[in-house]
Amino acid sequence: MSGKTNIPGQRKIHRMKRKLTLTLILLSSLGACALLPSWHWEKPGASKEELEFDQNQCKAKVYSGSGGDVTNESVRRMFACMQAKGWRKVDN
């Protein structure tokens, strides 16, 4: 005796669990891809530190007094602020 019991339907349950696990892995992978931005800011000769500095300045300007609420208007103002500092939006 091998120690395993052969309950009717046990193989079917095992296959269903395997399919469910694979489905969850696939959906998790797709979800992770959706979190990646499709664009980034670029400015010729600028460093990562300069990008962070300009972003922080624009955020302080755009979101001060708004409680941090993000709206379509605030996003437009944020983009305009970054573009005024010489940055441009580039597709990944």
N, C-alpha and C positions, 0 to 999 in steps of 0.2 A: 504494500500500500504506500502510495507516494505522499500522503498527508494532504493532498488537495481533494476537495470534494467536487464532484461534477453535478452541480445543481442545474436542472433544465433552465435555459435562458441566461446562464452565467456568462457565456461567450458573447451573447447579444448585448448584455449590460456592459461588458468590458469594451466592446467595439463602440458603443454609444459614448462611454466616458472618454475614450481616445478621440473620437470625433469632436466632442465638446471641448476637450483640451486644445486640440489643434485649431479649432474655430476661435477660441479665446486668444490664443497666441497670435493668430492672423489679425484679429480685430485690434489687439493691443499694438501690433506693429503699424497698422494703418493709422491708428490714432496718434502714435508718436510722430509719424510723418506729417500729420496735419498741424502739429505744434511748431514745426520748423517754419520760420518766416520765408516768404517768397521773394523778399527784397532786402536791401541794406542801404545804409547811407555811405556815400563816397565823396571825398574831397581830395583833389590832387595834392600830394605831399603831406597830408594830415596824418597824425598818429591816432592810435586808439584812445590815448589820453585826451587829445583835442576833441575827438568825437564825444567822449563822455562829458567833458567840460561844457561843450556847446549844447548837448542834449540837456544837461542839468540846468543851464541858464534858460533855455527855452521852456523847459517844464516849469521852472519857478515863475517865469513871466506868464505863461498860458494858464497854469492851474492855480495860481495864488488867488485865494478868496473863493475858489470854487468847491472847496472840500474834496478836491481830487477827482470829482466826477468827470468821466470821459464821455464826451458827446461828439457828434459829427463835426460840429463847429469847432470844438477844442482841438480835434485832430487836424482839421484844416489850418487852424492857427499855428499848431505845432509844426506842421510841414512848412508853412510860410516862414516861420522863424528860422528853421534849419536852412531853408533855401536862401534866406537873406544873409546867412553866415557863410554861404558858398558851398553848402552840401547839396548833393543831388541824390535822388532815390534811384537805385539801380537794381534790376531783377537779378536774382541768384542764378 
